[in-house]
Amino acid sequence: MFILTFAVIGLSVFFYLSGMKTTLLFLSVFLSAGLFGQSPYVSNGIEYGQKGEYQEAIDDFTSAIKINPELALAYNNRGIAYGNLGKVQEAIDDFNIAVKMNPDDANAYYYRGISKAYLSIEYCSDFKKACELGNESGCQNFKIGNCN
């Protein structure tokens, strides 16, 4: 199972699973986008994600994307849900789309960095960009991830 937060100790990456952290991450993405009331599928997907019902969340985010393929937040949140199901490459694919649609979305870079780290793919550039865009967790992971 994919975990949304991690710490780097030396060259080893350790991932931690926490329902509370997962809930907060879904909620923080939702709040930062200011989408209250704009998409029932996104709202429902976030609720499913907060309850740990990731496949249902994916289904609703996919429905939102079918209706509005330009909804970067739906790709970002679906990426988080994919990650929680261990579908890390699918998560990266969605974060790539979110970053392309909204290159100023610090969360998309941050979550893509976590996903890349999980697959041992170069992740420092994503944490650096997330940090530059104001994501404090991106800054912390850049510093502890042996990134220069």
N, C-alpha and C positions, 0 to 999 in steps of 0.2 A: 504494500500500500504506500502511496506517495504522501509525503508529509510537507506541510507548507512552511515550516520554519526550520532553520538549521543553524548550527554553529560550526566553525572550522577550528580544529585544534591541530596544529602542525600542518601536515598535508592531508589529513583525513577529514572527510566531511561526515558529520553525524546528523541524522534527521530525527525529529521528535514528533510524535503524534499527539495531538491534543484537540479534543472536541471544542474546547473553549477557544483556542487559538483559531481553529478553522471558522468558527462562528464569527469571531471578530474580524477575520480577514474578509469573509463574504460581506459582512456589514460595512466595513470600511470602504470597500470598492463601491458598494451601493450608495453610500452617503456622499462619497467624493464626486460622483457623477451627477448628483442632483436630479435623479430620475423619478422621484416620488410621483406616482400616479400616471406616468407616461406610458408604461408598458406592463400590462398585467402578466405577460409571460416572464418578463425579467423579474418582476416582484415575486411571482410564484416560484421561479427558479431559485431566487435567493432564499426564500423560506425553506424550500426543500434542502438546499445546501446547508443551511443553518441546522437542520434536523439530521444531517448526515445521509440524506436520501439523494445521493449524487446522481444516479441514473435518471431519476425524475427531474432533477435540476437540469441535467444535460438536455433532456427532452424539451423542457420549457425554453431554455436558452436557444435551442435549435429552432423552435417555433418562432421565437422573436426574430431570429436572424432571417428566416424565410419571409417574414413580413417586412422587415427592414434590414437588408443586408449591410447597411452602413452603420449599424449599431455596435460600435466598438466595445461598449461595456458588456454586451451579450457574449462576444468572443472572449473577452477577458474572464468573465465569470464562468463560462463553459470550460475554459482552460483550467481554472481552479478545480472545477468538478472532475474533469478528466484526470487531473493529477491525483486527486483523492481516490480515484479508482485504480491508480497505478498505470494509467494510460498516458505516460509522460510525453511520448512523441506527439500524441494528439494535442496535449496541453501546449507544447511548444508551437505547434502549427497554429493554434488559436491565438497565442500571445504574439506570434509573428504578424498575424492579420491585425490584431489590435494595435500593435506598434505602428504598422504601416498606415492605418486609418487615423491614428491619433499619436503622432510622434512626441507629444508632450505629456503622455500619460505615464507618470512615474511608476504606477502600480504594475502596468503591463511589463515594463522592463524588469522590475523587481521579481515578479512571479516567473518570468522567462528565465531569469538568472538562477532562481531556485531549481527550476526544471532542468536547466542545462547542468547545474552542479550535480544533480542526482544522476545524470547520465554521463558524468565526467567529461562534459563538453565545456569549452572555454566559456566562462561565465562572468569574468571580471568586468568586461565592457558593459554588460547589462547592469551590474550593481553600480558601476561608476555613473552611468547615465541616470539611473534611478536616483542616486544621491544628488547629482547635479540638478535634477528636477524637484528636489525637496523631500525625497523619501528617506527618512531617517534610518529605516532598517536596511535600505540599500547602502547607505554610508557605513553602517556597522559591519555589514557582510563584506563590503569592499575592503575594509580595514583588517578584518580577521581572516579573510580568504586568501591571504598571501598575494594580494593584487598590488601591482605597482603602478 
